[in-house]
């Protein structure tokens, strides 16, 4: 395996970005899909997973917060009233039948007929139809059709905003539902010691199986080999192919669309974040954005080429639950907001204002900070085009058919060359299923070619 960087992991790496002894994740920081990944479970990786008491919290200006608890009833109680019951009706069947949902949601891709049949049996025809409609809906439409209160609508909006899509665009609701279900049925956990621990565990297993890893080994042309699995976005595949791709396929790759970028902050803190809503202290992830309307306005701005003065902020507070990441008594925090792809605007003040809004006194705790705008993220990882963390926009046009409209998207027209990045199904996230699905196809093709020969 060749890796351009001097450390292995891509978007699953850690480093001391602020001060000595403070460990920060360079990109992905919480891994809901990692705990549920069929591939990672199959490998039985030596990873010490940390599970915060609550997956996520969404504070509001009245000083309260809605909390994504492991317990479905407790989460419904946090929402309250009729909307709590509506939440259980929306999410409950998927949580109860998580074993049938996971193979269809994560793969391997394409989902085998038995997986689809199993989901249909588990949910029943009517429930399956309602679930598909909800999953393919726009978040605003689903929130307004399901909930009466601004409180409940905001809760769904915060989870749907992980999609980096406008909340009026399909299938933003599906991302929110998936994360909510994972919070109940699995975990929004993270590796003790940093995301790098997961990458290191994968490398260790590869070496155990006879593989070799070559860091600081950039590749500028696709090698000639029986099998090549390229963990790159379409732009990079074109570059590495050096004109070998058929014109039509290359043209299709060039049409691939990237979404907004991310502006990321990491802090070394003197102590815990002083949340006004005490519930936030139990959550690994905190969504900062207020109401559905506020989050919606924030998420439209990057798609319109603008930054938001009040951005929706995703914040993670690892050290409340993992003391190994900071010196005794100190804390870290990780956060980002969405900005136009490739934006160079400094969003530090806007992000910190949103934290201060829900945690007065936060700025007084900052010992040091690291800021990474989209160009710096891309400089650290060429797959993060313009700071796009998802490896490409995940709207309806590119949700399944990524990067091109092919039944088996991992195959390229070049013999033995397969694409296995987040630009293939099931898309972005720390789950390993893009590579797993690509490898299954590649090995099947290799065996077929051997039989013919």
Secondary structure, DSSP 8 states (H G I E B T S, - for coil): -B-SSSSS-TTS-EE--SSTT--EESS----HHHHH-HHHHHHT----EE--SEEEEEE-TTS-EEEEESSHHHHHHHH-HHHHHHHHHHHHHHHHTHHHHHHHHH-SSS--HHHHHHHHHHH-HHHHHHHHHHHTS-HHHHHHHH-SSHHHHHHHHHHHGGG-S-TTSTTHHHHHHHHHHHHHHS---EETT-THHHHHHHHHHHHHTT---BSS---SS---SS-EEE---HHHHHHHHTT-S-HHHHHHHHT-----EEEEEEEEESS----SSGGGGGEEEEEE--SHHHHHHHHHHHHTT---TT--EEEE-GGGT-GGGSSTT-EEEEEEEEESTT-----HHHHHHHHHHHSTTGGGGEEEEEEE-HHHHHHH-TTSGGG-TTSS--SHHHHSS-SSS-SSTTB-SSTTEEE-STTSTT-SSTT-HHHHHHHHHHHHHHHHHHHH-
